Amino acid sequence: GSMFGKLKKYISDEKYAESNNCFTIYTPEYAIRYKVFSYFTTDAEDTVLYRVGFERNSEYDEILNYISDKSFAHYEEVPSIENNVVCLSTCYGEENRFVVCAFETERKEY
């Protein structure tokens, strides 16, 4: 019943994670395709994950490595500093969050 609650299936059902490794986000201008590269649990106060406003530099690369290192599964394809990344999270108990992160693979304009 929580927002993005189905994300927790990644942790409980390996086949679900394999068959749901891509998703699309629709904006008024674009359909943007993403590929999952990490899913994990974290503290609700995770200061690395839950921040905005950073440059695409070595700090961004460190954040990508942090996200990849926390993952319960390890993927061959991971983003580089050039990729846009989106992370979706949902409650996981009282103080934690379950997070699924994906990188942009395709963008189509309407």
C-alpha positions as CSV (number, residue, x, y, z in Angstrom):
1,G,0.0,0.0,0.0
2,S,3.0,2.4,0.2
3,M,4.1,4.6,-2.7
4,F,6.4,2.5,-5.0
5,G,5.6,-0.5,-2.6
6,K,6.0,-3.0,-5.4
7,L,9.7,-2.1,-5.5
8,K,10.2,-4.5,-2.5
9,K,9.5,-7.4,-4.9
10,Y,13.1,-6.9,-6.1
11,I,14.3,-8.1,-2.8
12,S,11.9,-11.0,-2.4
13,D,11.6,-12.4,-5.9
14,E,14.7,-12.8,-8.1
15,K,12.6,-13.6,-11.2
16,Y,10.7,-10.3,-10.6
17,A,14.0,-8.4,-10.5
18,E,15.2,-10.1,-13.7
19,S,12.0,-9.5,-15.7
20,N,11.6,-5.9,-14.4
21,N,15.0,-4.5,-15.1
22,C,13.8,-1.6,-17.2
23,F,11.0,1.0,-16.9
24,T,9.8,4.1,-18.7
25,I,9.1,7.5,-17.2
26,Y,6.8,9.7,-19.3
27,T,7.1,13.5,-19.1
28,P,5.1,16.0,-21.2
29,E,7.9,16.1,-23.8
30,Y,9.7,12.7,-23.6
31,A,9.4,9.0,-23.0
32,I,12.6,8.1,-21.1
33,R,13.8,4.5,-20.7
34,Y,15.8,3.4,-17.7
35,K,17.7,0.3,-16.9
36,V,18.1,-0.9,-13.3
37,F,21.7,-1.1,-12.0
38,S,21.2,-1.2,-8.2
39,Y,18.7,-2.0,-5.5
40,F,19.3,-1.9,-1.7
41,T,18.1,-0.7,1.7
42,T,19.4,2.4,3.3
43,D,18.7,4.7,6.3
44,A,16.0,7.3,5.7
45,E,18.6,9.9,6.5
46,D,21.1,8.7,4.0
47,T,23.0,12.0,3.2
48,V,24.7,10.6,0.1
49,L,21.6,9.3,-1.6
50,Y,19.1,11.9,-0.6
51,R,20.7,15.0,-1.9
52,V,20.3,17.2,-5.0
53,G,22.4,19.8,-6.6
54,F,25.7,18.3,-7.5
55,E,27.9,18.7,-10.5
56,R,28.9,15.9,-13.0
57,N,32.4,15.5,-11.7
58,S,34.3,13.1,-9.5
59,E,31.7,13.6,-6.7
60,Y,29.0,12.3,-9.1
61,D,31.2,9.4,-9.9
62,E,31.6,8.7,-6.2
63,I,27.9,8.7,-5.7
64,L,27.4,6.2,-8.6
65,N,30.0,3.9,-7.0
66,Y,28.3,4.3,-3.6
67,I,25.0,3.2,-5.1
68,S,26.5,0.3,-7.0
69,D,28.4,-0.9,-4.0
70,K,25.3,-1.0,-1.8
71,S,23.4,-3.1,-4.3
72,F,22.0,-6.5,-3.4
73,A,22.6,-7.7,-7.0
74,H,25.6,-6.8,-9.2
75,Y,25.0,-5.8,-12.8
76,E,27.4,-5.8,-15.7
77,E,25.9,-2.6,-17.1
78,V,26.4,0.4,-14.8
79,P,26.1,4.1,-15.5
80,S,29.0,6.4,-16.2
81,I,29.3,10.0,-15.3
82,E,27.5,10.9,-18.6
83,N,24.3,9.0,-17.7
84,N,21.3,10.5,-16.1
85,V,20.2,8.4,-13.0
86,V,16.9,8.1,-11.2
87,C,16.4,6.5,-7.8
88,L,13.0,5.4,-6.6
89,S,12.5,4.7,-2.9
90,T,9.8,3.4,-0.6
91,C,9.5,2.8,3.2
92,Y,11.1,-0.3,4.5
93,G,10.2,-0.5,8.1
94,E,10.2,2.5,10.4
95,E,13.6,4.0,9.8
96,N,14.8,2.5,6.5
97,R,14.1,2.8,2.8
98,F,14.2,0.4,-0.1
99,V,15.8,2.0,-3.2
100,V,15.9,1.0,-6.9
101,C,18.3,3.0,-9.1
102,A,18.4,3.0,-12.9
103,F,20.2,4.9,-15.6
104,E,18.8,6.4,-18.7
105,T,19.2,4.3,-21.9
106,E,16.9,6.0,-24.4
107,R,14.9,9.3,-24.7
108,K,12.2,9.7,-27.3
109,E,10.6,13.1,-28.0
110,Y,6.8,13.0,-28.7
